[in-house]
Amino acid sequence: MKSFIRAALATSLAIAAAMAVRAPPALAHTVLGTQQTVSFTACTTSSVDTAIGEAQMTVTVFDEGSGHVGFDFHNALNGDTPTGGAQSSITEVYFQDGQLVGPPTITNGPGTVFETPANPADLPSGNTCKPPFHVTQEFSAQSDPQHGGQMAHGVNPGEYVVINFGLQSGHTFAEIITALNSGALRIGIHVTGFADGGSESFVNGLPTAVNLSSLGATAAHGQVTLAWRTGTESSNAGFNVYRATSASGARVKVNDLLIAAQGSEASGSSYSLVDRPGYGSFYYWLEGVDYTGQSSLHGPIPVNVRAAVQRPLYRPTLPGLRR
């Protein structure tokens, strides 16, 4: 019984750790709360490199409170995308907006070292973007070119960097989200270190606007119940749930059909899904999908499904003893 209680406590602590607002393990980084995740679109013609960048690179914009907004740049690791975390590195980031206030502060993740400003001062090939991209107020940052070069300190697969800004007096985080949706706020990244030696520039694409306020998983009676709640939903078509046997393993979609969205821009909704994966340790992800097909991924959430302890229907009588 003591071992069972210890196992249950360990599972509860693991789930609680996964729900922390900013407690990134080295290979699984999750931001929850008031946020919006957007992907990137290449500025140049389609190629293998542009497909990799569009599949792997995202930025999550989140409210840090006290008039500050964070931009969490992420490069997907093995299992996060169909490309499997192909070789690439975000080495420069750029901002085109008039509501942010500098200088920015930087939170480097494991393996990343960024500094301001970026060199070059404007997004490479930014004039080929549609519409053209030009940095405002020199809001930019780059990975450290010293001690191994920019790629060594850039955002490689499985890594992240967070850039934080203050907001101009009187502006709010909600206005930042509105600016993202309208195109008034644009974010550019320069990605280098592709396997063929090339580099590409990207700008933020359409947002996947789901404000995820909670996400958790519980195991009982040989099944897993994944439950989540949204604060608000903007242009959200619905959700998919994925399962894997390790944090970096191949994911399997649990639901047959898209779980239809129930929330709106005014209010969110509660959702749950029951899965029967068998016994063992599993990891779950929640994917929000908007009406354009853009998606945002949340997780992983670890859970351990244990077999129920079977008590014998009768107690055998030992030789020489009476019942």
Contacts in CASP RR format, 6 or more apart in sequence:
PFRMAT RR
TARGET T0000
AUTHOR 0000-0000-0000
METHOD contacts of the structure
MODEL  1
MKSFIRAALATSLAIAAAMAVRAPPALAHTVLGTQQTVSFTACTTSSVDT
AIGEAQMTVTVFDEGSGHVGFDFHNALNGDTPTGGAQSSITEVYFQDGQL
VGPPTITNGPGTVFETPANPADLPSGNTCKPPFHVTQEFSAQSDPQHGGQ
MAHGVNPGEYVVINFGLQSGHTFAEIITALNSGALRIGIHVTGFADGGSE
SFVNGLPTAVNLSSLGATAAHGQVTLAWRTGTESSNAGFNVYRATSASGA
RVKVNDLLIAAQGSEASGSSYSLVDRPGYGSFYYWLEGVDYTGQSSLHGP
IPVNVRAAVQRPLYRPTLPGLRR
4 306 0 8 1.000
4 309 0 8 1.000
7 304 0 8 1.000
7 306 0 8 1.000
10 304 0 8 1.000
11 219 0 8 1.000
11 302 0 8 1.000
11 303 0 8 1.000
11 304 0 8 1.000
14 302 0 8 1.000
15 216 0 8 1.000
15 217 0 8 1.000
15 218 0 8 1.000
15 301 0 8 1.000
15 302 0 8 1.000
15 303 0 8 1.000
17 23 0 8 1.000
18 28 0 8 1.000
18 30 0 8 1.000
18 216 0 8 1.000
18 299 0 8 1.000
18 300 0 8 1.000
18 301 0 8 1.000
18 302 0 8 1.000
19 32 0 8 1.000
19 214 0 8 1.000
19 215 0 8 1.000
19 216 0 8 1.000
19 301 0 8 1.000
21 31 0 8 1.000
21 32 0 8 1.000
21 33 0 8 1.000
22 31 0 8 1.000
24 30 0 8 1.000
24 109 0 8 1.000
24 110 0 8 1.000
24 160 0 8 1.000
26 110 0 8 1.000
27 77 0 8 1.000
27 158 0 8 1.000
27 247 0 8 1.000
27 248 0 8 1.000
28 247 0 8 1.000
28 299 0 8 1.000
28 300 0 8 1.000
29 72 0 8 1.000
29 74 0 8 1.000
29 158 0 8 1.000
29 160 0 8 1.000
30 298 0 8 1.000
30 299 0 8 1.000
31 60 0 8 1.000
31 62 0 8 1.000
31 72 0 8 1.000
32 212 0 8 1.000
32 213 0 8 1.000
32 214 0 8 1.000
32 215 0 8 1.000
32 298 0 8 1.000
33 62 0 8 1.000
33 63 0 8 1.000
33 211 0 8 1.000
33 212 0 8 1.000
33 213 0 8 1.000
34 62 0 8 1.000
34 63 0 8 1.000
34 173 0 8 1.000
34 211 0 8 1.000
35 60 0 8 1.000
35 61 0 8 1.000
35 62 0 8 1.000
35 63 0 8 1.000
35 211 0 8 1.000
35 212 0 8 1.000
36 60 0 8 1.000
36 61 0 8 1.000
36 62 0 8 1.000
36 177 0 8 1.000
36 180 0 8 1.000
36 207 0 8 1.000
36 208 0 8 1.000
36 209 0 8 1.000
36 210 0 8 1.000
36 211 0 8 1.000
37 58 0 8 1.000
37 59 0 8 1.000
37 60 0 8 1.000
37 61 0 8 1.000
37 207 0 8 1.000
37 208 0 8 1.000
37 210 0 8 1.000
37 296 0 8 1.000
37 297 0 8 1.000
38 58 0 8 1.000
38 59 0 8 1.000
38 61 0 8 1.000
38 180 0 8 1.000
38 187 0 8 1.000
38 204 0 8 1.000
38 205 0 8 1.000
38 206 0 8 1.000
38 207 0 8 1.000
38 208 0 8 1.000
38 294 0 8 1.000
39 54 0 8 1.000
39 57 0 8 1.000
39 58 0 8 1.000
39 204 0 8 1.000
39 205 0 8 1.000
39 206 0 8 1.000
39 208 0 8 1.000
39 294 0 8 1.000
40 53 0 8 1.000
40 54 0 8 1.000
40 57 0 8 1.000
40 58 0 8 1.000
40 59 0 8 1.000
40 188 0 8 1.000
40 189 0 8 1.000
40 202 0 8 1.000
40 203 0 8 1.000
40 204 0 8 1.000
40 205 0 8 1.000
41 54 0 8 1.000
41 202 0 8 1.000
41 203 0 8 1.000
41 204 0 8 1.000
41 205 0 8 1.000
42 50 0 8 1.000
42 53 0 8 1.000
42 54 0 8 1.000
42 200 0 8 1.000
42 201 0 8 1.000
42 202 0 8 1.000
43 123 0 8 1.000
43 125 0 8 1.000
43 126 0 8 1.000
43 128 0 8 1.000
43 129 0 8 1.000
43 130 0 8 1.000
43 133 0 8 1.000
43 200 0 8 1.000
43 201 0 8 1.000
43 202 0 8 1.000
43 203 0 8 1.000
44 50 0 8 1.000
44 125 0 8 1.000
44 128 0 8 1.000
44 200 0 8 1.000
44 201 0 8 1.000
47 200 0 8 1.000
48 194 0 8 1.000
48 196 0 8 1.000
49 88 0 8 1.000
49 191 0 8 1.000
49 194 0 8 1.000
49 196 0 8 1.000
49 198 0 8 1.000
49 199 0 8 1.000
49 200 0 8 1.000
50 200 0 8 1.000
50 202 0 8 1.000
51 83 0 8 1.000
52 83 0 8 1.000
52 85 0 8 1.000
52 86 0 8 1.000
52 88 0 8 1.000
52 194 0 8 1.000
53 88 0 8 1.000
53 191 0 8 1.000
53 200 0 8 1.000
53 202 0 8 1.000
54 202 0 8 1.000
55 76 0 8 1.000
55 81 0 8 1.000
55 82 0 8 1.000
55 83 0 8 1.000
56 75 0 8 1.000
56 76 0 8 1.000
56 80 0 8 1.000
56 81 0 8 1.000
56 83 0 8 1.000
56 85 0 8 1.000
56 86 0 8 1.000
56 88 0 8 1.000
56 157 0 8 1.000
57 73 0 8 1.000
57 74 0 8 1.000
57 75 0 8 1.000
57 76 0 8 1.000
57 88 0 8 1.000
57 90 0 8 1.000
57 189 0 8 1.000
57 191 0 8 1.000
57 202 0 8 1.000
58 73 0 8 1.000
58 74 0 8 1.000
58 76 0 8 1.000
58 296 0 8 1.000
59 71 0 8 1.000
59 72 0 8 1.000
59 73 0 8 1.000
59 74 0 8 1.000
59 187 0 8 1.000
59 189 0 8 1.000
59 204 0 8 1.000
60 71 0 8 1.000
60 72 0 8 1.000
60 74 0 8 1.000
60 296 0 8 1.000
61 69 0 8 1.000
61 70 0 8 1.000
61 71 0 8 1.000
61 72 0 8 1.000
61 176 0 8 1.000
61 177 0 8 1.000
61 180 0 8 1.000
62 69 0 8 1.000
62 70 0 8 1.000
62 72 0 8 1.000
63 69 0 8 1.000
63 70 0 8 1.000
63 173 0 8 1.000
64 70 0 8 1.000
64 164 0 8 1.000
65 173 0 8 1.000
67 166 0 8 1.000
67 167 0 8 1.000
67 172 0 8 1.000
67 173 0 8 1.000
68 164 0 8 1.000
68 165 0 8 1.000
68 166 0 8 1.000
68 167 0 8 1.000
69 100 0 8 1.000
69 164 0 8 1.000
69 165 0 8 1.000
69 166 0 8 1.000
69 167 0 8 1.000
69 173 0 8 1.000
69 176 0 8 1.000
70 162 0 8 1.000
70 163 0 8 1.000
70 164 0 8 1.000
70 165 0 8 1.000
71 93 0 8 1.000
71 95 0 8 1.000
71 162 0 8 1.000
71 163 0 8 1.000
71 164 0 8 1.000
71 165 0 8 1.000
71 187 0 8 1.000
72 160 0 8 1.000
72 161 0 8 1.000
72 162 0 8 1.000
73 90 0 8 1.000
73 93 0 8 1.000
73 155 0 8 1.000
73 160 0 8 1.000
73 161 0 8 1.000
73 162 0 8 1.000
73 163 0 8 1.000
73 189 0 8 1.000
74 155 0 8 1.000
74 158 0 8 1.000
74 159 0 8 1.000
74 160 0 8 1.000
75 85 0 8 1.000
75 88 0 8 1.000
75 89 0 8 1.000
75 90 0 8 1.000
75 155 0 8 1.000
75 156 0 8 1.000
75 157 0 8 1.000
75 158 0 8 1.000
75 159 0 8 1.000
75 160 0 8 1.000
76 83 0 8 1.000
76 84 0 8 1.000
76 85 0 8 1.000
76 157 0 8 1.000
76 158 0 8 1.000
77 84 0 8 1.000
77 85 0 8 1.000
77 157 0 8 1.000
77 158 0 8 1.000
77 248 0 8 1.000
78 84 0 8 1.000
78 85 0 8 1.000
78 157 0 8 1.000
78 248 0 8 1.000
78 249 0 8 1.000
79 85 0 8 1.000
79 244 0 8 1.000
79 248 0 8 1.000
79 249 0 8 1.000
79 250 0 8 1.000
79 251 0 8 1.000
80 158 0 8 1.000
80 297 0 8 1.000
84 157 0 8 1.000
85 157 0 8 1.000
85 158 0 8 1.000
86 157 0 8 1.000
86 194 0 8 1.000
86 195 0 8 1.000
87 157 0 8 1.000
87 193 0 8 1.000
87 194 0 8 1.000
87 195 0 8 1.000
88 156 0 8 1.000
88 157 0 8 1.000
88 191 0 8 1.000
88 192 0 8 1.000
88 193 0 8 1.000
88 194 0 8 1.000
89 143 0 8 1.000
89 150 0 8 1.000
89 151 0 8 1.000
89 154 0 8 1.000
89 155 0 8 1.000
89 156 0 8 1.000
89 191 0 8 1.000
89 192 0 8 1.000
89 193 0 8 1.000
90 143 0 8 1.000
90 154 0 8 1.000
90 155 0 8 1.000
90 161 0 8 1.000
90 189 0 8 1.000
90 190 0 8 1.000
90 191 0 8 1.000
91 142 0 8 1.000
91 143 0 8 1.000
91 150 0 8 1.000
91 151 0 8 1.000
91 154 0 8 1.000
91 190 0 8 1.000
91 191 0 8 1.000
91 192 0 8 1.000
92 118 0 8 1.000
92 120 0 8 1.000
92 123 0 8 1.000
92 124 0 8 1.000
92 140 0 8 1.000
92 141 0 8 1.000
92 142 0 8 1.000
92 143 0 8 1.000
92 189 0 8 1.000
92 190 0 8 1.000
93 114 0 8 1.000
93 118 0 8 1.000
93 140 0 8 1.000
93 141 0 8 1.000
93 142 0 8 1.000
93 161 0 8 1.000
93 163 0 8 1.000
93 187 0 8 1.000
93 188 0 8 1.000
93 189 0 8 1.000
93 190 0 8 1.000
94 118 0 8 1.000
94 122 0 8 1.000
94 123 0 8 1.000
94 133 0 8 1.000
94 135 0 8 1.000
94 139 0 8 1.000
94 140 0 8 1.000
94 187 0 8 1.000
94 188 0 8 1.000
94 189 0 8 1.000
94 190 0 8 1.000
95 135 0 8 1.000
95 136 0 8 1.000
95 139 0 8 1.000
95 140 0 8 1.000
95 165 0 8 1.000
95 185 0 8 1.000
95 186 0 8 1.000
95 187 0 8 1.000
95 188 0 8 1.000
96 133 0 8 1.000
96 134 0 8 1.000
96 135 0 8 1.000
96 136 0 8 1.000
96 185 0 8 1.000
96 186 0 8 1.000
96 187 0 8 1.000
96 188 0 8 1.000
97 136 0 8 1.000
97 139 0 8 1.000
97 179 0 8 1.000
97 184 0 8 1.000
97 185 0 8 1.000
97 186 0 8 1.000
98 136 0 8 1.000
98 137 0 8 1.000
98 168 0 8 1.000
99 167 0 8 1.000
99 168 0 8 1.000
99 171 0 8 1.000
99 175 0 8 1.000
99 176 0 8 1.000
99 179 0 8 1.000
99 185 0 8 1.000
100 137 0 8 1.000
100 139 0 8 1.000
100 165 0 8 1.000
100 166 0 8 1.000
100 167 0 8 1.000
100 168 0 8 1.000
101 165 0 8 1.000
101 166 0 8 1.000
101 167 0 8 1.000
101 168 0 8 1.000
102 137 0 8 1.000
102 139 0 8 1.000
102 165 0 8 1.000
102 166 0 8 1.000
103 116 0 8 1.000
104 116 0 8 1.000
104 139 0 8 1.000
104 141 0 8 1.000
104 163 0 8 1.000
104 164 0 8 1.000
104 165 0 8 1.000
105 163 0 8 1.000
105 164 0 8 1.000
106 114 0 8 1.000
106 115 0 8 1.000
106 116 0 8 1.000
106 141 0 8 1.000
106 161 0 8 1.000
106 162 0 8 1.000
106 163 0 8 1.000
106 164 0 8 1.000
107 161 0 8 1.000
107 162 0 8 1.000
107 163 0 8 1.000
107 164 0 8 1.000
108 114 0 8 1.000
108 161 0 8 1.000
109 159 0 8 1.000
109 160 0 8 1.000
109 161 0 8 1.000
109 162 0 8 1.000
110 159 0 8 1.000
111 153 0 8 1.000
111 154 0 8 1.000
111 156 0 8 1.000
111 159 0 8 1.000
112 143 0 8 1.000
112 153 0 8 1.000
112 154 0 8 1.000
112 155 0 8 1.000
112 159 0 8 1.000
112 160 0 8 1.000
112 161 0 8 1.000
113 143 0 8 1.000
113 144 0 8 1.000
113 153 0 8 1.000
113 154 0 8 1.000
114 141 0 8 1.000
114 142 0 8 1.000
114 143 0 8 1.000
114 144 0 8 1.000
114 153 0 8 1.000
114 154 0 8 1.000
114 161 0 8 1.000
114 163 0 8 1.000
115 141 0 8 1.000
115 142 0 8 1.000
115 143 0 8 1.000
115 144 0 8 1.000
116 140 0 8 1.000
116 141 0 8 1.000
116 142 0 8 1.000
117 138 0 8 1.000
117 140 0 8 1.000
117 141 0 8 1.000
117 142 0 8 1.000
118 140 0 8 1.000
118 141 0 8 1.000
118 142 0 8 1.000
118 190 0 8 1.000
119 142 0 8 1.000
121 135 0 8 1.000
121 138 0 8 1.000
121 140 0 8 1.000
122 133 0 8 1.000
122 134 0 8 1.000
122 135 0 8 1.000
123 129 0 8 1.000
123 133 0 8 1.000
123 134 0 8 1.000
123 135 0 8 1.000
123 188 0 8 1.000
123 190 0 8 1.000
123 201 0 8 1.000
123 203 0 8 1.000
124 190 0 8 1.000
124 199 0 8 1.000
124 201 0 8 1.000
125 201 0 8 1.000
126 132 0 8 1.000
126 133 0 8 1.000
126 134 0 8 1.000
126 201 0 8 1.000
126 203 0 8 1.000
127 133 0 8 1.000
127 134 0 8 1.000
128 201 0 8 1.000
129 201 0 8 1.000
129 203 0 8 1.000
133 186 0 8 1.000
133 188 0 8 1.000
133 201 0 8 1.000
133 203 0 8 1.000
139 165 0 8 1.000
141 161 0 8 1.000
141 163 0 8 1.000
142 150 0 8 1.000
143 149 0 8 1.000
143 150 0 8 1.000
143 151 0 8 1.000
143 152 0 8 1.000
143 153 0 8 1.000
143 154 0 8 1.000
143 155 0 8 1.000
144 150 0 8 1.000
144 153 0 8 1.000
147 153 0 8 1.000
150 192 0 8 1.000
151 192 0 8 1.000
151 193 0 8 1.000
154 161 0 8 1.000
155 161 0 8 1.000
167 173 0 8 1.000
167 175 0 8 1.000
167 176 0 8 1.000
176 185 0 8 1.000
177 207 0 8 1.000
177 209 0 8 1.000
178 184 0 8 1.000
179 185 0 8 1.000
180 204 0 8 1.000
180 207 0 8 1.000
181 207 0 8 1.000
181 209 0 8 1.000
181 234 0 8 1.000
186 203 0 8 1.000
186 204 0 8 1.000
187 203 0 8 1.000
187 204 0 8 1.000
188 201 0 8 1.000
188 202 0 8 1.000
188 203 0 8 1.000
188 204 0 8 1.000
189 201 0 8 1.000
189 202 0 8 1.000
189 203 0 8 1.000
190 199 0 8 1.000
190 200 0 8 1.000
190 201 0 8 1.000
191 199 0 8 1.000
191 200 0 8 1.000
191 201 0 8 1.000
191 202 0 8 1.000
192 198 0 8 1.000
192 199 0 8 1.000
193 199 0 8 1.000
194 200 0 8 1.000
205 294 0 8 1.000
206 290 0 8 1.000
206 292 0 8 1.000
206 294 0 8 1.000
207 234 0 8 1.000
207 235 0 8 1.000
207 290 0 8 1.000
207 294 0 8 1.000
208 236 0 8 1.000
208 288 0 8 1.000
208 289 0 8 1.000
208 290 0 8 1.000
208 294 0 8 1.000
208 295 0 8 1.000
208 296 0 8 1.000
209 232 0 8 1.000
209 233 0 8 1.000
209 234 0 8 1.000
209 235 0 8 1.000
209 236 0 8 1.000
209 290 0 8 1.000
210 230 0 8 1.000
210 232 0 8 1.000
210 233 0 8 1.000
210 234 0 8 1.000
210 236 0 8 1.000
210 288 0 8 1.000
210 296 0 8 1.000
211 230 0 8 1.000
211 231 0 8 1.000
211 232 0 8 1.000
211 233 0 8 1.000
211 268 0 8 1.000
212 228 0 8 1.000
212 229 0 8 1.000
212 230 0 8 1.000
212 231 0 8 1.000
212 286 0 8 1.000
212 298 0 8 1.000
213 229 0 8 1.000
213 230 0 8 1.000
213 231 0 8 1.000
214 227 0 8 1.000
214 228 0 8 1.000
214 229 0 8 1.000
215 226 0 8 1.000
215 227 0 8 1.000
215 228 0 8 1.000
215 286 0 8 1.000
215 298 0 8 1.000
215 299 0 8 1.000
215 301 0 8 1.000
216 226 0 8 1.000
216 227 0 8 1.000
216 228 0 8 1.000
216 301 0 8 1.000
217 224 0 8 1.000
217 225 0 8 1.000
217 226 0 8 1.000
217 227 0 8 1.000
217 284 0 8 1.000
217 301 0 8 1.000
217 302 0 8 1.000
217 303 0 8 1.000
218 224 0 8 1.000
218 225 0 8 1.000
218 227 0 8 1.000
218 303 0 8 1.000
219 225 0 8 1.000
219 303 0 8 1.000
219 304 0 8 1.000
219 305 0 8 1.000
219 306 0 8 1.000
221 308 0 8 1.000
222 276 0 8 1.000
222 278 0 8 1.000
222 279 0 8 1.000
222 305 0 8 1.000
222 306 0 8 1.000
222 307 0 8 1.000
222 308 0 8 1.000
223 274 0 8 1.000
223 275 0 8 1.000
223 276 0 8 1.000
223 305 0 8 1.000
224 274 0 8 1.000
224 275 0 8 1.000
224 276 0 8 1.000
224 277 0 8 1.000
224 282 0 8 1.000
224 284 0 8 1.000
224 303 0 8 1.000
224 305 0 8 1.000
225 272 0 8 1.000
225 273 0 8 1.000
225 274 0 8 1.000
225 275 0 8 1.000
226 241 0 8 1.000
226 272 0 8 1.000
226 273 0 8 1.000
226 274 0 8 1.000
226 275 0 8 1.000
226 284 0 8 1.000
226 286 0 8 1.000
226 301 0 8 1.000
227 270 0 8 1.000
227 271 0 8 1.000
227 272 0 8 1.000
228 239 0 8 1.000
228 270 0 8 1.000
228 271 0 8 1.000
228 272 0 8 1.000
228 286 0 8 1.000
228 298 0 8 1.000
229 268 0 8 1.000
229 269 0 8 1.000
229 270 0 8 1.000
229 271 0 8 1.000
230 236 0 8 1.000
230 263 0 8 1.000
230 268 0 8 1.000
230 269 0 8 1.000
230 271 0 8 1.000
231 267 0 8 1.000
231 268 0 8 1.000
232 263 0 8 1.000
232 264 0 8 1.000
232 265 0 8 1.000
232 266 0 8 1.000
232 267 0 8 1.000
232 268 0 8 1.000
233 261 0 8 1.000
233 263 0 8 1.000
233 264 0 8 1.000
233 265 0 8 1.000
233 268 0 8 1.000
233 269 0 8 1.000
234 265 0 8 1.000
234 290 0 8 1.000
235 290 0 8 1.000
235 291 0 8 1.000
235 292 0 8 1.000
236 261 0 8 1.000
236 263 0 8 1.000
236 288 0 8 1.000
236 289 0 8 1.000
236 290 0 8 1.000
236 291 0 8 1.000
237 258 0 8 1.000
237 260 0 8 1.000
237 261 0 8 1.000
237 289 0 8 1.000
237 290 0 8 1.000
237 291 0 8 1.000
237 293 0 8 1.000
238 258 0 8 1.000
238 259 0 8 1.000
238 260 0 8 1.000
238 261 0 8 1.000
238 288 0 8 1.000
238 289 0 8 1.000
239 255 0 8 1.000
239 258 0 8 1.000
239 259 0 8 1.000
239 261 0 8 1.000
239 271 0 8 1.000
239 286 0 8 1.000
239 287 0 8 1.000
239 288 0 8 1.000
239 289 0 8 1.000
240 253 0 8 1.000
240 254 0 8 1.000
240 255 0 8 1.000
240 258 0 8 1.000
240 259 0 8 1.000
240 286 0 8 1.000
240 287 0 8 1.000
240 288 0 8 1.000
240 289 0 8 1.000
241 253 0 8 1.000
241 254 0 8 1.000
241 255 0 8 1.000
241 259 0 8 1.000
241 273 0 8 1.000
241 275 0 8 1.000
241 284 0 8 1.000
241 285 0 8 1.000
241 286 0 8 1.000
241 287 0 8 1.000
242 251 0 8 1.000
242 252 0 8 1.000
242 253 0 8 1.000
242 254 0 8 1.000
242 284 0 8 1.000
242 285 0 8 1.000
242 287 0 8 1.000
243 251 0 8 1.000
243 252 0 8 1.000
243 254 0 8 1.000
243 275 0 8 1.000
243 277 0 8 1.000
243 282 0 8 1.000
243 283 0 8 1.000
243 284 0 8 1.000
243 285 0 8 1.000
244 250 0 8 1.000
244 251 0 8 1.000
244 252 0 8 1.000
244 282 0 8 1.000
244 283 0 8 1.000
244 285 0 8 1.000
244 300 0 8 1.000
245 281 0 8 1.000
245 282 0 8 1.000
245 283 0 8 1.000
246 283 0 8 1.000
247 283 0 8 1.000
247 300 0 8 1.000
247 302 0 8 1.000
249 283 0 8 1.000
251 285 0 8 1.000
254 273 0 8 1.000
254 275 0 8 1.000
254 284 0 8 1.000
255 273 0 8 1.000
258 289 0 8 1.000
259 271 0 8 1.000
259 273 0 8 1.000
261 269 0 8 1.000
262 268 0 8 1.000
262 269 0 8 1.000
262 271 0 8 1.000
263 269 0 8 1.000
275 284 0 8 1.000
277 305 0 8 1.000
278 305 0 8 1.000
279 305 0 8 1.000
279 306 0 8 1.000
279 307 0 8 1.000
280 304 0 8 1.000
280 305 0 8 1.000
280 306 0 8 1.000
281 302 0 8 1.000
281 303 0 8 1.000
281 304 0 8 1.000
281 305 0 8 1.000
282 302 0 8 1.000
282 303 0 8 1.000
282 304 0 8 1.000
282 305 0 8 1.000
283 299 0 8 1.000
283 300 0 8 1.000
283 301 0 8 1.000
283 302 0 8 1.000
283 303 0 8 1.000
284 299 0 8 1.000
284 300 0 8 1.000
284 301 0 8 1.000
284 303 0 8 1.000
285 297 0 8 1.000
285 298 0 8 1.000
285 299 0 8 1.000
285 300 0 8 1.000
285 301 0 8 1.000
286 297 0 8 1.000
286 298 0 8 1.000
286 299 0 8 1.000
287 295 0 8 1.000
287 296 0 8 1.000
287 297 0 8 1.000
287 298 0 8 1.000
288 295 0 8 1.000
288 296 0 8 1.000
288 297 0 8 1.000
288 298 0 8 1.000
289 295 0 8 1.000
315 323 0 8 1.000
317 323 0 8 1.000
END
